[in-house]
Amino acid sequence: MNVRKKALITGVAGFIGFHLAKAMLTSGWDVIGIDNLSPYYDVRMKKKRLALLEEDDLFRFVKLDLKRHDVCAALCEKEKPDEIIHLAAQAGVRYATIDPWAYADSNYIGTLSVFEAARAIRLPRVVYASSSSVYGGNTKQPFSENDRVDTPLSLYAATKRANELLAHSYTNLFGIESVGLRFFTVYGPWSRPDMALFKFAKNITRGMPITLYHEGRMRRSFTHIDDIVAGIMGVLAQKPRSRALIYNLGGAEVVDLVRFVELIESELGRKAEKKFAPLPVGDVPETVADCSLAERELGYVARISIEEGIRRFAQWFRENEKFALSLEEPKQ
């Protein structure tokens, strides 16, 4: 008789957490999702995602702020999950200059709460979200896990790098395997309203201008959400062996921003009015992922082309256009 495994996903109402929970439920996992439903962007988006997850009887939601470390520990003690996938974070590079405390609380203190809770129940592994932003001022492309990451250009990046160091210490002190995943520009259906693809689609549909930073001369390893989920599932398929690991998870190809916009225009059937602006402080002009380590150790291969990924997003956007256009502008 097969016994179902139980996963605890933090940030389950977020973009990546939602898609991961869906995939794990489909695979037969029991999923406990926690989220504080932060109002950084319109909470109606998070509630829509949760409503879809709650259609599955194997899913349970607990509203919880990870700053409440005692409550987090009590939940883990009660549920004793087989895996914790820690995706909760205060997102956004630019908003960190407005409310840095949100990043300290959600990204660092929240991660400390998760690792302490995992230590208390002797959990063998914690999988957590990092970010390509930790590469900061590096100019060598593509970014490799072996590159130095001691020059963060934003407060957001600094908190993500701090999480990696925290995770390493818990592996060293307590033998908890820590697996950090550096995500590269994730996109897809049900994405955050503050992300470029969502903002561009919304403004193009409304006939409003879009802003291209760095005069449009930006390049990214855009990564479809399905590839990110496949990478996380690849980690969970491995047996933990008390190691501190970090992997890049990036897209199938490198795409410049102008090409990205052209594909959106093509799928929506409308031309964008473009405004050009300098690169904001804290942003970087190019993030390209070297995913060879994840390929060797996890079998990770990004399979969704940018054309297919934009097509899938555009289809979702058209199907949910009234809702998408009604969302309040995110804090930035």
ChimeraX attribute file (.defattr): number of C-alpha atoms within 10 A of each C-alpha:
attribute: neighborCount
match mode: 1-to-1
recipient: residues
	/A:1	3
	/A:2	4
	/A:3	7
	/A:4	12
	/A:5	13
	/A:6	21
	/A:7	22
	/A:8	24
	/A:9	26
	/A:10	28
	/A:11	27
	/A:12	32
	/A:13	30
	/A:14	26
	/A:15	22
	/A:16	24
	/A:17	23
	/A:18	22
	/A:19	23
	/A:20	24
	/A:21	26
	/A:22	20
	/A:23	16
	/A:24	19
	/A:25	19
	/A:26	12
	/A:27	10
	/A:28	13
	/A:29	18
	/A:30	22
	/A:31	26
	/A:32	21
	/A:33	24
	/A:34	25
	/A:35	23
	/A:36	17
	/A:37	20
	/A:38	17
	/A:39	11
	/A:40	16
	/A:41	19
	/A:42	19
	/A:43	16
	/A:44	15
	/A:45	21
	/A:46	23
	/A:47	14
	/A:48	14
	/A:49	20
	/A:50	21
	/A:51	12
	/A:52	11
	/A:53	23
	/A:54	13
	/A:55	9
	/A:56	14
	/A:57	10
	/A:58	17
	/A:59	20
	/A:60	15
	/A:61	17
	/A:62	13
	/A:63	13
	/A:64	18
	/A:65	20
	/A:66	27
	/A:67	19
	/A:68	12
	/A:69	19
	/A:70	12
	/A:71	15
	/A:72	21
	/A:73	20
	/A:74	13
	/A:75	18
	/A:76	18
	/A:77	15
	/A:78	10
	/A:79	13
	/A:80	18
	/A:81	20
	/A:82	15
	/A:83	19
	/A:84	25
	/A:85	24
	/A:86	23
	/A:87	25
	/A:88	25
	/A:89	26
	/A:90	23
	/A:91	18
	/A:92	18
	/A:93	19
	/A:94	17
	/A:95	18
	/A:96	20
	/A:97	16
	/A:98	10
	/A:99	11
	/A:100	14
	/A:101	12
	/A:102	18
	/A:103	25
	/A:104	19
	/A:105	18
	/A:106	22
	/A:107	26
	/A:108	24
	/A:109	17
	/A:110	24
	/A:111	30
	/A:112	20
	/A:113	20
	/A:114	24
	/A:115	23
	/A:116	16
	/A:117	23
	/A:118	24
	/A:119	19
	/A:120	13
	/A:121	15
	/A:122	14
	/A:123	19
	/A:124	20
	/A:125	26
	/A:126	25
	/A:127	22
	/A:128	25
	/A:129	22
	/A:130	27
	/A:131	20
	/A:132	25
	/A:133	26
	/A:134	24
	/A:135	24
	/A:136	20
	/A:137	17
	/A:138	19
	/A:139	12
	/A:140	12
	/A:141	11
	/A:142	15
	/A:143	19
	/A:144	18
	/A:145	19
	/A:146	7
	/A:147	11
	/A:148	13
	/A:149	17
	/A:150	13
	/A:151	14
	/A:152	19
	/A:153	19
	/A:154	21
	/A:155	20
	/A:156	28
	/A:157	25
	/A:158	21
	/A:159	26
	/A:160	26
	/A:161	23
	/A:162	17
	/A:163	22
	/A:164	24
	/A:165	13
	/A:166	16
	/A:167	24
	/A:168	21
	/A:169	15
	/A:170	21
	/A:171	23
	/A:172	14
	/A:173	8
	/A:174	12
	/A:175	20
	/A:176	25
	/A:177	23
	/A:178	27
	/A:179	27
	/A:180	23
	/A:181	25
	/A:182	23
	/A:183	22
	/A:184	23
	/A:185	21
	/A:186	23
	/A:187	25
	/A:188	24
	/A:189	21
	/A:190	22
	/A:191	21
	/A:192	22
	/A:193	22
	/A:194	18
	/A:195	14
	/A:196	19
	/A:197	21
	/A:198	22
	/A:199	19
	/A:200	23
	/A:201	27
	/A:202	21
	/A:203	16
	/A:204	22
	/A:205	18
	/A:206	11
	/A:207	13
	/A:208	14
	/A:209	15
	/A:210	19
	/A:211	19
	/A:212	20
	/A:213	17
	/A:214	16
	/A:215	14
	/A:216	20
	/A:217	14
	/A:218	17
	/A:219	18
	/A:220	22
	/A:221	25
	/A:222	27
	/A:223	27
	/A:224	27
	/A:225	23
	/A:226	20
	/A:227	20
	/A:228	25
	/A:229	20
	/A:230	20
	/A:231	25
	/A:232	20
	/A:233	16
	/A:234	16
	/A:235	20
	/A:236	18
	/A:237	10
	/A:238	10
	/A:239	10
	/A:240	16
	/A:241	12
	/A:242	17
	/A:243	15
	/A:244	21
	/A:245	16
	/A:246	21
	/A:247	24
	/A:248	26
	/A:249	32
	/A:250	31
	/A:251	30
	/A:252	19
	/A:253	17
	/A:254	18
	/A:255	17
	/A:256	17
	/A:257	19
	/A:258	14
	/A:259	13
	/A:260	18
	/A:261	23
	/A:262	14
	/A:263	18
	/A:264	22
	/A:265	18
	/A:266	13
	/A:267	17
	/A:268	19
	/A:269	11
	/A:270	14
	/A:271	15
	/A:272	22
	/A:273	12
	/A:274	15
	/A:275	12
	/A:276	13
	/A:277	12
	/A:278	11
	/A:279	16
	/A:280	12
	/A:281	11
	/A:282	18
	/A:283	16
	/A:284	20
	/A:285	17
	/A:286	20
	/A:287	25
	/A:288	23
	/A:289	26
	/A:290	19
	/A:291	21
	/A:292	17
	/A:293	16
	/A:294	21
	/A:295	17
	/A:296	10
	/A:297	12
	/A:298	19
	/A:299	14
	/A:300	23
	/A:301	19
	/A:302	20
	/A:303	16
	/A:304	18
	/A:305	15
	/A:306	22
	/A:307	12
	/A:308	13
	/A:309	20
	/A:310	24
	/A:311	18
	/A:312	15
	/A:313	22
	/A:314	24
	/A:315	14
	/A:316	15
	/A:317	21
	/A:318	14
	/A:319	11
	/A:320	13
	/A:321	15
	/A:322	10
	/A:323	13
	/A:324	19
	/A:325	18
	/A:326	11
	/A:327	15
	/A:328	12
	/A:329	13
	/A:330	15
	/A:331	14
	/A:332	14
